[in-house]
Amino acid sequence: MKKEVLIVSQEFPPGPGGIGSHAYSMAKSFHEKGIDVTVVASMDYVTPQQVEAFDNKQPFKVVRFDRNEKFHFIKRFATVWKNMKQNVIYSGRFPLWMGLFFSIFKSRTNSIAVLHGSEVRPSNQMYVLLTHLSIWAIKNIVAVSAFTKDLIPRWTIRNKKVKVIPNGINPQMFKIPSAKQQLKGYPAILTVGNVTPRKGQHRVIRAMPIVLEKYPDAHYHIVGLPTYKEDFLKLAEEIGVSHAVTFHGKAEKFEDLFDFYYSADVFAILSENQPDGDCEGFGIVVLEAGIFGLPTIGATGNGIADAVKTGYNGMLVDGNSPQEFCEALTTILKNKGEFSKNANTWALNHDWNNIINDFIKLLQ
């Protein structure tokens, strides 16, 4: 009998977000392995026209819901119920809670929860209860990193084993530009991601004064949804580095990121764990940067430590230490050729064509 799987995801392209990138790569890889795939997901930060154009290009079925609609919670459950498969993968916070419901009322399904990090330890006590009961009820638990696995309360696991399956990428989705674009500054430091405290752009900005002392022409390029842009711009102005920081906004298309990755000198992701439980579970952008040979400076204390092998494809530092950041930058620039080669190798070792086999085993 042909295997089939339903993926219920909190995010999905063409909208932004690591959870969406993960779900898309998983769906695409399942399809390429001959497994019938249906995806149920939201349509955030993009127009209905963009969603329709994207979905029509996919070789698998995508069913959308709009969080802005009335009674959208009820519609979400109804949509999942209507498209239920023998194997169901829940990815993201609300899908995880849906897994609790369907584990009770569709108990014969093979349920898999993919835990990314932030959804494991929410600050709201009602959310905590829902989350932990969901983990307890869903049959198979996958963590995207050892960091995320360590966040899971032991009582919720019961006698289950938590399998760590790291994030990955589809190398064939990336195209190396024919030439580097002119990114301002040397070194050109790049961060791609929603402009928020969790992604840590403010930590890089705080490191810029000491970076500029050593590298007067250095420039920090920020690409992503400008959620906290005004706050971070104000910070840059207060410490006198606004001339060395550029906010490029959200990339219109995924392909628009290629020029940034290819033209930058170093990638920076100084992710910061937030008081409300929001944290970085892995960091797919590290692998994306690596495809273009771009080494990463990442922060310790979160899932970035699973994405960066310090001294190999980048360096791990204390995200609150400008001195450590500057020293890591110097180390990478002095050995750029080796770091660049290793970053590409590391990314290719996280090919979804291989990673998907671990998920297929869970469908047995």
Phi, psi and omega in degrees: 000136181292133179288147177221150183214141173251128176252119177254111188238144178291329180227162175194143176301156012278004174291161183279170173124139180294324178297320178293318177299318179297313182296320180295313180298320179296314180298314180299318182289321175302313181300317181293340176269008176084018180260134180287121187241136168232137179242133171246122185206169179275179179227069187266145173063017178220161180277157175304327180293319178295320179296313181299316180297320180292310184297325182293341180273349187276144179278000178236167184278132176237125179246127186251155167228156182249118182294345181272353179285154173293144177058032184294334177298315179295319181295325178299311180298317181296321180294317179294317180301316183294328184255017184302138177238173178295325178246129181230131178245124180254126184227117184110167189295302183294319173303324178299317178295324176298327178299328176297313180298311184285338174292335178274312187266348174229056191293343182275355177284154175269100187264139180228128175254129174258117182257125184261331179146293187297327184286348186283325185233066179291158182276327180291128186295326176294321177295321178301313181297312179300316182296312184290325175293324179295315178298321179296323187275324184288139192291316184240133182242127177242130174251140183279353179200162175297326178301312179296318179303319182291343178282341188284124177300137186298325185293335182286339185279333185057231180262015180278156173259136175270121181264128176271114175239108186294159173297160180214186178220164172256099184306328182290348178283348186253142178233125179288124178301154181289336179208154178284136174281164183274093174273132184298136171092157168217125356285147174271113182260135187233138167232133175243124180155163177308132183282092184216163176302325181298322181283343169081019179301327181295331179289322177294319178301318179294337179275346186297325179303316181285329176296317182291334175296321182271325182232085186301336181263007181299149179215139182253120181252126183243120179242126178154171177308127187278049186302310181250025184305312184297320179296316183285328176294320177299318177300315180299321179291319182297325182260007171077031180236013183300332179291343183250016180229130177233127174264115183268352182079184181284135176293133181295320179230153178304321182297337180294340180286337187301317180297321179295311180301318186285333187262345180284165178261325181214141174263142181231131176216084182268060184303143183235126176293135185259154181300333181275008178097351180293128183206167180269120183275329180208289181112074180300330182300334177297319179290321178300314178298321182297327178304326181266013179072027183260112179290159186238139165256117183240163180265145175283168174089010178206190185290350176300333179295340175275339183265338181243122173264102189299135184086355181244286178260007180168199181225143174256136183222166168290117184298342180262010182246098175304325180297314179297321180298314182295320178295320178295320178300316179296317179301315181293315183295326179288336182235038189301319182300314181291315178298319181296315178299315181293324179298319178292316178299316180299317179297315181294332176289348178252037180290128180299337178300332177265318183299325184298335180298328177293323176290322179300323178300327180286346178275353183294000000 
